[in-house]
Amino acid sequence: MVILAVMALFLTAGVAVITAQPANAALAGTVTLKETSGNITANPMFTEATVDQACPEGHRDKLYVSVLKPDGKLGFIFKSISGGDYGQAPFTFQAPTLPPNRRAFSSALPNPENGVYEMRVTCQSATDLTPTDADDLLDQTFTFAVEIANNSTWQVKEVVVPAVETSSNLSVEPAKQSRIGQKYTLTATVQPADAVGSFQFKVGGNNSGTPVPVVGGVASLEVTAAPLPGNGVRSLELDALFIPDDPLKFTGSSAPQIADYAVVDPASLVARDENGDSVEPNATLAPRQKVKLSVKGFGPEEEVAVALSGSEAALDGGKADKQGTLNDYEFTVPEDAADGNATLSFTGATGGTKVDFAFTVGEAGGETEGATEGTEGTTEGETEGATEGETEGATEGATEGATEGAVAGGTDAGGVDVGGTDTGGAADGGTGGREENPGPLASTGSVGLSLGILAALLLAVGGFVVYHAHRSGRLLSFGPTPRD
């Protein structure tokens, strides 16, 4: 039989986001197998083994033998081994006599790749749960190693030099939450950076994809934020487990868990007035007017702060429900709110989601009333201006026509006088808006011209009468003519 030195395989088990916690170590002890090699399909894998140290107090009722698989899960070889005195050192145990409590290596790990695998002997109490993950009951576990060759045989692997202890960290971007359908990135680092192996990422306690090889001490995985069936919003636990390629060279380690990573709905907001009617963004709200708002996009039961732009008054905040919705938040426009644009902001205290409701402060209908009055004023001004212009133009035109007619006729002394003295009408009508005033001398000259024409006509008529009289012989004759 071959004596195996203990593999001190350290794994972390904490909940901090950044700083690694001290690792929990496997138990110090040596496991000796009766058989040192065999076929991976042999059942049982080995018949007997001895451990040189006692099981921890309180965990001496039964034993569980398993292999650590590449995905960080445990595959059982033997389970529920009981009947021995596991509180003494050393103690020996035998493989279970019948299935299903025993099985071959190839059943615990189908189609294994060639390489070194960690084997475990875990001490359990009657009430301990069955270990399933790499860090389950590690402080109640003894370890040894086997090497698989030709994808068919196993052989005990002796440990000559203790494996180098590793530590791991995990980060996520975005750091606090992701919206449904959005991608977030998990990044795990291992120290020392030359540790050879891969990281198995876990989301919500389940493996996310296959192990990601470490390059330069770093491994990353991009994940799409998926809704939880029946409830899209949820909080997740994020984990990363470093699995060494050769557990005899480097130990495995778990990154501190990132707890309560939120998957949230896309941000949205619905506002309604006191009548239950929808209030659209940028609507006009009067002082003292009330609205109710429902806001999505927060984490489950996240505290939400509320603030109004341009106001120093503290507003009551709220709390989202389990689906991440702030329901029926009541808001009253302050009585002293200044007219103009305003914004009511809702901000998640943990995830930082910010949702804005923009509106305008003012009396309802004020814009319509102002526009109507402006239109009426414009129409009234244009109508009055047009009427005044047309009336004045018509009056001036009629006056001018009457004056010119009187002058041309030469007999209407009234028309001549009006035309000569009405400087405003004659000037405007005759010249189409000439501002020059002809004055009283111009008016006198016009009257004189008219009298001269009249005198000439009278002289012409008088001359014609004298000529006619002369021809008829009546000129200078007194009494009856010879023809009488």
C-alpha positions as CSV (number, residue, x, y, z in Angstrom):
1,M,0.0,0.0,0.0
2,V,1.1,3.5,-0.7
3,I,1.0,6.3,1.8
4,L,-0.4,9.6,0.5
5,A,0.7,12.9,1.9
6,V,-2.2,15.3,2.6
7,M,-3.3,17.7,0.0
8,A,-4.1,21.0,1.7
9,L,-6.7,22.2,-0.7
10,F,-8.0,25.6,0.4
11,L,-11.3,27.1,-0.6
12,T,-12.9,30.4,0.4
13,A,-16.3,30.8,1.9
14,G,-17.3,34.4,2.4
15,V,-19.9,37.0,1.3
16,A,-17.8,40.1,0.9
17,V,-17.7,41.6,-2.6
18,I,-14.0,42.5,-2.9
19,T,-11.7,41.3,-0.1
20,A,-11.0,37.6,0.1
21,Q,-11.7,35.9,3.5
22,P,-9.4,33.3,5.1
23,A,-9.7,30.0,3.3
24,N,-11.2,26.9,5.0
25,A,-8.7,24.1,4.7
26,A,-9.2,20.4,4.3
27,L,-8.3,18.2,7.3
28,A,-4.7,17.3,7.9
29,G,-4.3,13.5,7.5
30,T,-3.0,10.7,5.3
31,V,-5.3,8.4,3.3
32,T,-3.9,4.9,2.4
33,L,-5.7,2.8,-0.3
34,K,-5.5,-1.0,-0.3
35,E,-5.4,-0.9,-4.2
36,T,-3.0,1.6,-5.8
37,S,-4.4,1.4,-9.3
38,G,-7.3,0.0,-11.4
39,N,-9.7,0.5,-14.2
40,I,-12.0,3.4,-14.1
41,T,-15.0,1.1,-14.8
42,A,-14.2,-1.2,-11.8
43,N,-17.0,-1.3,-9.2
44,P,-16.0,-0.8,-6.5
45,M,-13.1,1.5,-7.4
46,F,-11.2,0.2,-4.3
47,T,-12.2,-2.1,-1.5
48,E,-10.6,-0.6,1.6
49,A,-8.8,2.5,2.9
50,T,-7.2,3.8,6.1
51,V,-7.0,7.3,7.5
52,D,-4.4,8.1,10.1
53,Q,-6.5,10.9,11.8
54,A,-9.9,10.8,13.5
55,C,-13.0,12.5,12.1
56,P,-13.9,15.8,13.8
57,E,-16.1,15.6,16.9
58,G,-19.7,15.8,16.0
59,H,-19.2,14.3,12.5
60,R,-18.4,10.6,13.1
61,D,-21.5,8.8,12.0
62,K,-20.8,8.1,8.4
63,L,-18.4,8.6,5.5
64,Y,-18.8,9.9,1.9
65,V,-16.1,9.3,-0.8
66,S,-16.2,11.5,-3.9
67,V,-14.2,13.0,-6.8
68,L,-14.0,16.7,-7.5
69,K,-15.1,17.2,-11.1
70,P,-13.9,20.0,-13.5
71,D,-17.1,22.0,-13.1
72,G,-16.6,22.3,-9.3
73,K,-19.3,19.7,-8.5
74,L,-18.7,16.5,-6.6
75,G,-19.4,13.0,-8.0
76,F,-19.9,10.3,-5.4
77,I,-17.9,7.0,-5.4
78,F,-19.2,5.7,-2.0
79,K,-21.9,7.1,0.2
80,S,-23.5,6.3,3.6
81,I,-20.5,4.2,4.8
82,S,-21.3,3.5,8.5
83,G,-20.6,1.0,11.3
84,G,-16.9,2.0,12.0
85,D,-15.4,3.9,14.9
86,Y,-14.5,7.0,13.0
87,G,-13.6,8.9,16.2
88,Q,-10.3,7.0,16.7
89,A,-7.0,7.4,14.9
90,P,-6.3,5.6,12.7
91,F,-9.6,4.2,11.4
92,T,-10.3,1.9,8.5
93,F,-13.4,1.7,6.3
94,Q,-14.6,-0.7,3.6
95,A,-16.4,0.0,0.3
96,P,-20.2,-0.6,0.5
97,T,-21.1,-4.1,-0.5
98,L,-23.9,-3.3,-2.9
99,P,-25.1,-0.6,-5.2
100,P,-26.5,2.1,-5.2
101,N,-24.2,3.2,-2.4
102,R,-21.1,2.4,-4.5
103,R,-20.1,2.9,-8.1
104,A,-17.2,3.1,-10.5
105,F,-15.0,6.1,-11.1
106,S,-16.4,6.3,-14.7
107,S,-20.0,6.5,-13.2
108,A,-19.0,9.4,-10.9
109,L,-17.2,11.2,-13.8
110,P,-18.1,9.9,-17.2
111,N,-15.5,10.1,-20.0
112,P,-12.8,11.7,-17.8
113,E,-9.9,13.5,-19.5
114,N,-6.4,12.4,-18.7
115,G,-5.0,14.2,-15.7
116,V,-4.9,14.4,-11.9
117,Y,-8.1,14.5,-9.9
118,E,-8.7,15.2,-6.3
119,M,-10.5,12.5,-4.3
120,R,-12.2,13.2,-0.9
121,V,-13.2,11.3,2.2
122,T,-15.8,13.4,4.1
123,C,-16.8,12.8,7.7
124,Q,-20.6,13.4,8.4
125,S,-23.0,13.5,11.2
126,A,-26.4,11.8,10.9
127,T,-28.0,15.2,10.0
128,D,-25.3,16.6,7.7
129,L,-26.5,17.3,4.1
130,T,-24.8,15.5,1.2
131,P,-21.9,17.6,-0.1
132,T,-22.4,18.6,-3.8
133,D,-20.0,21.5,-4.3
134,A,-16.2,21.9,-3.9
135,D,-16.5,24.0,-0.8
136,D,-19.2,21.9,0.9
137,L,-18.0,20.4,4.3
138,L,-14.4,21.0,3.3
139,D,-13.3,21.4,7.0
140,Q,-14.7,17.8,7.6
141,T,-12.8,16.3,4.6
142,F,-9.5,14.3,4.1
143,T,-8.1,14.4,0.5
144,F,-5.9,12.3,-1.8
145,A,-5.3,12.2,-5.6
146,V,-5.5,9.9,-8.5
147,E,-4.2,10.3,-12.0
148,I,-6.2,9.1,-15.1
149,A,-4.2,7.7,-18.0
150,N,-5.3,6.5,-21.4
151,N,-8.8,7.6,-20.5
152,S,-9.2,4.2,-18.9
153,T,-7.0,3.6,-15.8
154,W,-6.4,5.3,-12.5
155,Q,-3.4,5.3,-10.3
156,V,-2.7,6.9,-6.9
157,K,-0.7,10.1,-7.3
158,E,1.8,10.7,-4.5
159,V,2.2,14.3,-3.3
160,V,5.9,15.2,-2.8
161,V,5.7,19.0,-2.6
162,P,2.6,20.7,-1.0
163,A,0.5,22.5,-3.6
164,V,0.7,26.3,-3.8
165,E,-2.2,27.9,-2.1
166,T,-4.4,30.2,-4.2
167,S,-6.9,32.9,-3.5
168,S,-9.6,34.3,-5.9
169,N,-11.7,37.4,-6.3
170,L,-14.8,38.2,-8.3
171,S,-16.2,41.4,-9.8
172,V,-19.1,42.3,-12.0
173,E,-19.8,45.1,-14.4
174,P,-22.3,46.9,-14.2
175,A,-21.4,46.7,-10.5
176,K,-24.8,46.7,-8.8
177,Q,-27.6,45.7,-11.2
178,S,-28.5,44.9,-14.8
179,R,-31.7,45.4,-16.7
180,I,-33.5,42.3,-18.1
181,G,-31.9,41.5,-21.5
182,Q,-28.8,43.6,-20.7
183,K,-25.4,41.8,-20.7
184,Y,-23.2,41.9,-17.6
185,T,-19.6,40.6,-17.3
186,L,-18.2,38.5,-14.5
187,T,-14.4,38.7,-14.1
188,A,-12.5,36.4,-11.7
189,T,-8.8,36.7,-10.8
190,V,-6.5,34.2,-9.1
191,Q,-3.3,34.7,-7.1
192,P,-0.6,33.7,-7.8
193,A,-1.2,34.8,-11.4
194,D,0.7,31.9,-12.8
195,A,-1.8,29.4,-11.4
196,V,-2.9,27.0,-14.1
197,G,-6.6,26.2,-14.2
198,S,-10.0,27.6,-15.0
199,F,-12.9,29.3,-13.3
200,Q,-16.4,27.9,-13.0
201,F,-18.8,30.8,-12.7
202,K,-22.2,30.4,-10.9
203,V,-25.3,32.6,-11.2
204,G,-28.0,32.1,-8.6
205,G,-26.3,28.9,-7.3
206,N,-26.2,27.3,-10.8
207,N,-23.2,26.8,-13.1
208,S,-23.2,29.4,-15.9
209,G,-21.7,27.8,-18.9
210,T,-18.5,25.6,-18.8
211,P,-15.3,26.4,-16.9
212,V,-13.4,29.4,-18.4
213,P,-9.6,28.9,-18.8
214,V,-7.4,31.4,-16.8
215,V,-5.1,33.5,-18.9
216,G,-2.6,35.6,-16.9
217,G,-4.5,35.1,-13.7
218,V,-7.9,36.3,-15.2
219,A,-11.0,34.7,-16.6
220,S,-14.2,36.5,-17.8
221,L,-17.7,35.5,-18.7
222,E,-20.4,37.6,-20.3
223,V,-23.9,36.8,-19.1
224,T,-27.3,38.0,-20.3
225,A,-29.6,39.1,-17.4
226,A,-32.5,36.7,-17.7
227,P,-35.9,37.2,-16.1
228,L,-37.1,34.9,-13.4
229,P,-40.1,32.9,-14.6
230,G,-43.3,34.5,-13.3
231,N,-41.4,37.4,-11.8
232,G,-38.9,39.3,-13.9
233,V,-37.1,41.1,-11.1
234,R,-34.9,39.2,-8.7
235,S,-31.7,39.2,-6.7
236,L,-28.9,36.9,-7.5
237,E,-25.8,35.4,-5.8
238,L,-22.7,35.4,-8.1
239,D,-19.8,33.0,-7.4
240,A,-16.6,31.9,-9.1
241,L,-14.6,28.8,-8.2
242,F,-10.9,28.3,-9.3
243,I,-10.3,24.7,-10.4
244,P,-6.6,23.9,-10.8
245,D,-5.5,21.8,-13.7
246,D,-3.2,19.9,-11.4
247,P,-4.4,20.0,-7.7
248,L,-0.9,18.7,-6.7
249,K,0.6,22.0,-7.9
250,F,-2.1,24.6,-7.0
251,T,-5.0,24.4,-4.6
252,G,-8.5,25.4,-5.6
253,S,-10.2,28.5,-4.2
254,S,-13.5,30.2,-4.2
255,A,-14.0,33.9,-4.7
256,P,-16.0,35.8,-2.1
257,Q,-19.6,35.8,-3.1
258,I,-21.3,38.8,-4.6
259,A,-24.7,38.8,-2.9
260,D,-28.0,40.4,-4.0
261,Y,-27.0,41.4,-7.5
262,A,-30.3,42.8,-8.9
263,V,-31.9,42.0,-12.3
264,V,-34.4,44.8,-12.9
265,D,-37.1,45.9,-15.4
266,P,-36.2,48.6,-17.9
267,A,-37.0,52.0,-16.4
268,S,-40.5,53.4,-17.1
269,L,-43.0,55.7,-15.5
270,V,-46.8,56.1,-15.6
271,A,-48.6,59.2,-14.2
272,R,-52.3,59.7,-13.5
273,D,-54.4,62.6,-12.2
274,E,-57.0,62.4,-9.4
275,N,-59.6,61.2,-12.0
276,G,-57.4,58.3,-13.0
277,D,-56.7,59.9,-16.4
278,S,-53.2,59.6,-17.9
279,V,-50.8,62.5,-17.5
280,E,-48.3,62.7,-20.3
281,P,-44.7,63.9,-19.9
282,N,-44.3,67.7,-20.2
283,A,-48.0,68.3,-19.3
284,T,-49.0,71.5,-17.7
285,L,-49.8,71.1,-14.0
286,A,-51.2,73.8,-11.8
287,P,-50.0,74.5,-8.2
288,R,-51.7,72.2,-5.7
289,Q,-52.6,69.8,-8.5
290,K,-52.2,66.1,-7.5
291,V,-50.8,63.2,-9.5
292,K,-50.0,59.5,-8.7
293,L,-47.0,57.9,-10.3
294,S,-45.9,54.3,-10.7
295,V,-42.2,53.8,-11.5
296,K,-40.4,50.7,-12.6
297,G,-36.6,49.9,-12.9
298,F,-35.6,49.4,-9.2
299,G,-34.3,46.4,-7.4
300,P,-36.6,44.2,-5.2
301,E,-37.7,46.3,-2.1
302,E,-35.2,49.0,-2.9
303,E,-35.5,52.3,-1.2
304,V,-36.2,55.2,-3.6
305,A,-35.4,58.9,-3.1
306,V,-37.6,61.6,-4.6
307,A,-36.6,65.2,-5.5
308,L,-38.1,68.1,-7.3
309,S,-35.9,70.4,-9.4
310,G,-35.6,74.0,-8.3
311,S,-37.0,73.1,-4.8
312,E,-35.1,72.8,-1.6
313,A,-38.1,71.2,0.1
314,A,-37.5,67.5,1.2
315,L,-39.9,65.1,-0.4
316,D,-40.9,61.8,1.1
317,G,-39.3,58.8,-0.6
318,G,-40.7,55.4,-1.2
319,K,-39.9,51.7,-1.4
320,A,-40.2,49.4,-4.4
321,D,-42.1,46.2,-4.1
322,K,-40.7,42.7,-4.6
323,Q,-41.0,43.3,-8.4
324,G,-38.9,46.5,-8.2
325,T,-41.9,48.9,-8.8
326,L,-42.7,52.0,-6.8
327,N,-46.5,52.0,-6.8
328,D,-48.9,54.9,-6.6
329,Y,-46.5,57.6,-5.3
330,E,-48.6,60.7,-4.5
331,F,-47.2,64.1,-5.5
332,T,-48.7,67.5,-5.1
333,V,-47.3,70.5,-7.1
334,P,-46.1,72.9,-4.5
335,E,-48.3,76.0,-4.1
336,D,-45.2,78.3,-4.4
337,A,-43.8,76.5,-7.4
338,A,-42.5,78.9,-10.1
339,D,-44.1,78.8,-13.5
340,G,-42.0,77.0,-16.1
341,N,-40.3,73.6,-16.6
342,A,-39.8,71.3,-13.7
343,T,-38.6,67.7,-13.1
344,L,-39.6,65.1,-10.5
345,S,-36.7,62.6,-10.1
346,F,-36.9,59.1,-8.6
347,T,-33.5,57.5,-7.7
348,G,-32.8,54.0,-6.4
349,A,-30.6,54.0,-3.2
350,T,-28.8,50.8,-4.1
351,G,-28.7,50.4,-7.9
352,G,-28.7,54.1,-8.7
353,T,-31.5,53.8,-11.3
354,K,-32.9,57.3,-12.0
355,V,-36.3,57.9,-13.6
356,D,-37.5,61.5,-14.4
357,F,-41.0,62.9,-14.8
358,A,-40.8,66.3,-16.7
359,F,-43.8,68.7,-16.5
360,T,-44.6,72.4,-16.8
361,V,-45.9,74.5,-13.9
362,G,-48.7,76.9,-14.8
363,E,-52.5,77.3,-14.8
364,A,-54.2,74.7,-17.0
365,G,-55.4,76.3,-20.3
366,G,-53.3,79.4,-19.9
367,E,-51.4,78.9,-23.1
368,T,-54.7,78.4,-25.1
369,E,-56.2,81.5,-23.6
370,G,-53.2,83.7,-24.3
371,A,-53.0,82.5,-27.9
372,T,-56.7,83.2,-28.4
373,E,-56.4,86.7,-27.1
374,G,-53.4,87.4,-29.2
375,T,-55.3,86.2,-32.3
376,E,-58.3,88.3,-31.5
377,G,-56.1,91.4,-31.0
378,T,-54.3,90.8,-34.3
379,T,-57.6,90.3,-36.2
380,E,-59.2,93.4,-34.6
381,G,-56.2,95.6,-35.5
382,E,-56.1,94.4,-39.1
383,T,-59.8,94.9,-39.5
384,E,-59.9,98.3,-38.0
385,G,-56.9,99.4,-40.0
386,A,-58.3,98.2,-43.3
387,T,-61.7,99.8,-42.7
388,E,-60.2,103.1,-41.7
389,G,-58.0,103.2,-44.7
390,E,-60.8,102.3,-47.2
391,T,-63.2,104.9,-45.7
392,E,-60.7,107.7,-45.7
393,G,-59.6,106.9,-49.2
394,A,-63.1,106.8,-50.5
395,T,-64.0,110.1,-48.8
396,E,-61.0,111.9,-50.1
397,G,-61.6,110.6,-53.6
398,A,-65.2,111.8,-53.6
399,T,-64.2,115.3,-52.3
400,E,-61.5,115.7,-55.0
401,G,-64.0,114.6,-57.8
402,A,-66.6,117.1,-56.6
403,T,-64.0,120.0,-56.5
404,E,-62.7,119.3,-59.9
405,G,-66.2,119.1,-61.3
406,A,-67.1,122.5,-59.8
407,V,-64.0,124.2,-61.2
408,A,-64.6,122.7,-64.7
409,G,-68.2,123.8,-64.7
410,G,-67.4,127.4,-63.8
411,T,-70.9,128.1,-62.5
412,D,-71.0,126.5,-59.1
413,A,-69.6,129.1,-56.9
414,G,-70.1,126.9,-53.8
415,G,-68.0,124.1,-55.5
416,V,-65.3,126.6,-56.3
417,D,-65.2,127.9,-52.9
418,V,-65.1,124.5,-51.2
419,G,-62.4,123.3,-53.6
420,G,-60.3,126.4,-52.8
421,T,-60.6,126.3,-49.1
422,D,-60.7,122.5,-48.2
423,T,-56.9,122.1,-48.1
424,G,-57.1,118.7,-46.4
425,G,-59.5,117.1,-48.8
426,A,-58.2,118.7,-52.0
427,A,-54.6,117.9,-51.2
428,D,-55.2,114.3,-50.2
429,G,-57.7,113.4,-52.9
430,G,-55.8,115.2,-55.7
431,T,-52.4,113.9,-54.9
432,G,-53.0,110.6,-53.3
433,G,-51.7,111.6,-49.9
434,R,-49.5,114.7,-50.7
435,E,-48.8,116.5,-47.4
436,E,-48.0,120.0,-48.9
437,N,-50.6,122.7,-48.1
438,P,-51.2,125.1,-51.1
439,G,-52.1,128.0,-48.7
440,P,-54.6,131.0,-49.1
441,L,-52.8,132.7,-52.0
442,A,-53.2,129.6,-54.2
443,S,-56.9,129.6,-53.4
444,T,-57.3,133.3,-54.3
445,G,-55.6,132.8,-57.6
446,S,-58.0,130.0,-58.4
447,V,-61.0,132.2,-57.7
448,G,-59.6,135.0,-59.9
449,L,-59.1,132.7,-62.8
450,S,-62.7,131.6,-62.6
451,L,-64.0,135.2,-62.6
452,G,-61.8,136.1,-65.6
453,I,-63.3,133.3,-67.6
454,L,-66.8,134.4,-66.7
455,A,-66.1,138.0,-67.6
456,A,-64.7,137.0,-71.0
457,L,-67.9,135.0,-71.7
458,L,-70.0,138.0,-70.8
459,L,-68.0,140.3,-73.1
460,A,-68.4,137.8,-76.0
461,V,-72.1,137.7,-75.5
462,G,-72.4,141.5,-75.3
463,G,-70.4,141.9,-78.5
464,F,-72.6,139.5,-80.3
465,V,-75.7,141.4,-79.3
466,V,-74.3,144.7,-80.5
467,Y,-73.3,143.3,-83.8
468,H,-76.8,141.8,-84.4
469,A,-78.4,145.0,-83.5
470,H,-76.3,147.0,-85.9
471,R,-77.1,144.7,-88.7
472,S,-80.8,145.0,-88.1
473,G,-80.6,148.9,-88.0
474,R,-81.8,149.2,-84.5
475,L,-78.6,150.6,-83.2
476,L,-79.1,154.3,-82.0
477,S,-82.6,154.4,-83.3
478,F,-85.4,155.6,-81.2
479,G,-89.0,154.9,-81.9
480,P,-90.4,152.7,-84.6
481,T,-88.3,151.7,-87.6
482,P,-89.3,152.2,-91.3
483,R,-90.5,148.6,-91.4
484,D,-93.0,149.2,-88.7
